[in-house]
Amino acid sequence: MMGHVDHIVNAGVTHVWLPPPSHSVSPQGYMPGRLYDLNASKYGTEAELKALISAFHAKNIQCVADIVINHRCADYKDSRGIYCIFEGGTSDNRLDWGPGMICRDDTQYSDGTGNLDTGMSFDAAPDIDHLNARVQHELTDWLNWLKTEVGFDGWRLDFTKGYSSNIAKIYVQNTSPSFVVAEIWSSLAYNGDGKPSNNQDPDRQQLVNWVQEVGGPATAFDFTTKGLLNSAVQNALYLMRDANGKAAGMIGWWPEKAVTFVDNHDTGSTQNSWPFPSDKVMQGYAYILTHPGIPCIFYDHLIDWGLTEPISELATVRTRNGIKPNSTLHILVADADLYLAMIDEKVLMKLGPRFDLGNLIPSDFHLVAHGSDYGVWEKTSKL
């Protein structure tokens, strides 16, 4: 990634979300074990990580660590022959835990002495007991170490359905990150015909509730917008307007706290669990980079797919026109084959195959970015 810092800067990026930094049983980092061991990561060494963070900081870009604390992999078996003896990765006993630090309802690993889990179970690894005072204290110390010693600025909280929002609030308050975003995966409500419902309020409410309960800098990935966009660009653009005429995702309710995205390492890339239609990816970026919310650009798309130029072009439009997370959105048309919206009375954005727009584009707007089935216009400045 060090070789692409300038490309990332030129795309108008303000924060970079980096993968889990610690030793992990899985190479991707999402089965962490020795949390203080940053030299066993497939991504590089601790020194390389610090150098990368320093390079981003030199460009005024903050770095967000991927924090996986719902579950943890043990190094050793106990007397029962069960992997539940954890090593922290230091010469002392920090994060050196036993089975008592596992939720007691995780019967595969626990010795029955821990507290009940506060969230969903995770079968592939021991569910950590976040009601345990030592767990809270030592994970807080580790997070603060990632800030002060490694240089991270904020957190992306993995699988937050695995522990309560009250637990997340404790870690956020104890570590004072500048930015926090939660993964609260939701897969939408669907009609009997297999298409997304026009009412996604329960999904949106779940995201809003978590942000409200955690407070402070907390935000959430807008899975509702992602899922709707997936379907909308396939001749169902009416999905992007709710019954009240607002954006149908979380950005329609609380855009300042909604992190919008087209794909990530789970939905796209090698996992490909909920991918955006590959031939319509730029329509997705035309939407999130012109609309309210906090847009998140996928590294694969920016670098590996060769979309640096068109994505950066859209990001420049956003910056040039001062589009903010709370910018004003007016949805002018939301039909199957055409979506047209005005942002801050300065930018018009169109999606869909309909070519004839009639008189929908005012004469004082000019085209500044376009591609397959998308276009962006700016209001012409008066001399």
PyMOL commands that set and color helices and strands:
alter all, ss='L'
color gray80, all
select helices_A, chain A and resi 2-10+46-58+99-101+133-150+160-162+165-175+201-214+223-232+237-240+250-252+255-257+278-288+299-304+308-320
alter helices_A, ss='H'
color red, helices_A
select strands_A, chain A and resi 15-18+62-67+76-77+83-85+154-157+180-182+218-221+258-261+294-296+329-334+339-343+347-351+365-371+374-379
alter strands_A, ss='S'
color yellow, strands_A
deselect
rebuild
show_as cartoon
